[in-house]
Amino acid sequence: MLYDTTFGNLADFAVGTRRLERVAIASDDCAKRLLRLATSIGDIGLRFDGARRLRDGDVVHADERVVIAVAVAPDDVLVARPATIAAALAIGHALGNRHLPMHVDGDTLVVRYDPLLPALFAEHGVAVTREARVLTQPFRHAHAPHGHA
């Protein structure tokens, strides 16, 4: 089966008496335009055009017997809580110089775990914790041409 859209999200999808199957995917898979998922009913192919991407809980198949939804696996991340705007700018700049993708989530900065990063955060006086977190959007690298003068 090949689909180019989802059937909705479990947050507002009526499963009813059907069996619910969750298929685990990595957060990096959410950014893919083409994806193949192995399920109890066989392989399901997904093909997305444009900006549409998978999210945790998206329903990728539904029939009278089964509802199949994706379950995004938690990522190993560092969550930083800069106390000031200056600290946020300094750590954001330091992470940008390392070309590390980062998310801003409220008053926190989220980056993929790297054993060298806690020392960088400490150097800038920024509190950081290591967490397993299901991301609402995958980390993506910006592929813009640039130079270092």
C-alpha positions as CSV (number, residue, x, y, z in Angstrom):
1,M,0.0,0.0,0.0
2,L,1.2,3.5,-0.8
3,Y,-0.2,6.6,0.8
4,D,0.6,10.3,0.1
5,T,-1.3,11.6,3.2
6,T,-2.1,10.5,6.7
7,F,-5.6,9.7,8.0
8,G,-5.2,12.2,10.9
9,N,-3.6,12.0,14.3
10,L,-4.5,9.9,17.3
11,A,-5.1,13.1,19.3
12,D,-8.3,13.5,17.4
13,F,-8.8,10.2,15.5
14,A,-11.6,7.9,16.6
15,V,-10.1,4.4,16.9
16,G,-13.3,2.9,18.3
17,T,-13.2,-0.9,18.7
18,R,-10.4,-1.4,16.1
19,R,-7.1,-2.7,17.2
20,L,-4.4,0.0,17.5
21,E,-0.9,-0.8,16.2
22,R,2.0,1.6,16.8
23,V,4.9,1.4,14.5
24,A,8.1,2.9,16.0
25,I,10.2,5.3,13.9
26,A,13.2,7.5,14.6
27,S,12.6,11.2,14.7
28,D,15.0,11.5,11.7
29,D,12.4,9.5,9.7
30,C,9.8,12.2,10.2
31,A,11.8,14.5,7.8
32,K,11.9,11.9,5.0
33,R,9.7,12.3,2.0
34,L,9.7,8.6,1.3
35,L,9.3,6.0,4.0
36,R,8.5,2.3,4.2
37,L,7.0,0.9,7.4
38,A,6.8,-2.8,8.2
39,T,3.4,-3.5,9.9
40,S,1.2,-6.5,10.7
41,I,-0.7,-6.1,7.5
42,G,2.4,-5.8,5.3
43,D,4.6,-2.9,4.2
44,I,3.1,0.6,4.0
45,G,4.8,3.1,1.8
46,L,4.5,6.8,2.5
47,R,5.3,9.5,-0.1
48,F,4.9,13.2,0.9
49,D,5.2,16.2,-1.4
50,G,6.1,19.7,-0.1
51,A,6.5,20.4,3.6
52,R,4.2,17.6,5.0
53,R,6.0,15.5,7.5
54,L,5.1,12.8,10.0
55,R,4.4,13.6,13.6
56,D,4.1,11.3,16.6
57,G,0.6,9.7,16.6
58,D,-0.1,10.2,12.9
59,V,-2.4,7.5,11.5
60,V,-0.9,5.9,8.4
61,H,-3.5,3.2,7.8
62,A,-7.1,2.6,8.9
63,D,-9.6,0.0,8.0
64,E,-12.5,-1.8,9.7
65,R,-10.1,-4.0,11.8
66,V,-6.9,-2.0,12.5
67,V,-5.6,1.5,12.9
68,I,-1.9,1.9,12.4
69,A,-0.1,5.0,13.8
70,V,3.5,6.0,14.1
71,A,5.3,6.2,17.4
72,V,8.3,8.5,17.3
73,A,11.1,7.1,19.5
74,P,12.5,9.5,22.0
75,D,15.8,11.2,21.2
76,D,18.8,11.5,23.5
77,V,19.0,15.3,23.9
78,L,20.4,18.1,26.0
79,V,17.9,20.6,27.3
80,A,19.4,24.0,28.1
81,R,17.7,26.7,30.2
82,P,19.6,29.9,29.7
83,A,19.0,32.4,32.6
84,T,19.4,35.5,30.4
85,I,19.0,36.6,26.8
86,A,22.8,37.2,26.7
87,A,23.4,33.6,27.8
88,A,21.0,32.3,25.2
89,L,22.6,34.3,22.5
90,A,26.1,33.2,23.5
91,I,25.3,29.5,23.6
92,G,23.2,29.8,20.4
93,H,26.2,31.4,18.7
94,A,28.6,28.7,20.0
95,L,26.3,25.9,18.8
96,G,25.9,27.6,15.4
97,N,29.6,27.8,15.0
98,R,29.6,24.0,15.4
99,H,26.8,23.7,12.8
100,L,24.6,21.8,15.4
101,P,20.9,21.8,14.7
102,M,18.9,23.2,17.7
103,H,15.3,23.7,18.6
104,V,13.8,26.4,20.7
105,D,11.1,25.0,22.9
106,G,9.6,27.8,25.0
107,D,12.4,29.1,27.2
108,T,14.6,26.1,26.5
109,L,17.1,25.1,23.8
110,V,17.2,21.5,22.7
111,V,20.2,19.9,21.0
112,R,21.1,16.2,20.2
113,Y,23.2,14.8,23.0
114,D,27.0,14.9,22.4
115,P,29.4,14.1,25.3
116,L,31.4,17.2,24.6
117,L,28.5,19.6,24.9
118,P,27.9,19.7,28.7
119,A,31.3,21.4,29.1
120,L,30.4,24.0,26.4
121,F,27.2,24.8,28.3
122,A,29.0,25.0,31.6
123,E,31.6,27.3,30.0
124,H,28.8,29.7,29.2
125,G,27.1,29.3,32.6
126,V,24.0,27.7,31.1
127,A,22.2,25.0,33.1
128,V,21.7,21.8,31.0
129,T,20.0,18.4,31.6
130,R,20.2,15.2,29.6
131,E,16.7,13.9,28.6
132,A,15.0,11.3,26.4
133,R,12.4,13.4,24.6
134,V,10.0,12.8,21.7
135,L,10.6,15.7,19.4
136,T,7.7,17.5,17.8
137,Q,9.9,18.2,14.8
138,P,13.1,16.4,13.7
139,F,16.5,18.0,13.8
140,R,17.5,19.3,10.4
141,H,20.7,20.8,9.2
142,A,20.6,24.1,7.3
143,H,22.3,23.6,4.0
144,A,22.9,27.2,3.1
145,P,26.2,28.2,1.5
146,H,28.3,30.3,3.8
147,G,32.0,31.1,4.6
148,H,34.1,31.8,7.6
149,A,36.2,35.0,7.4
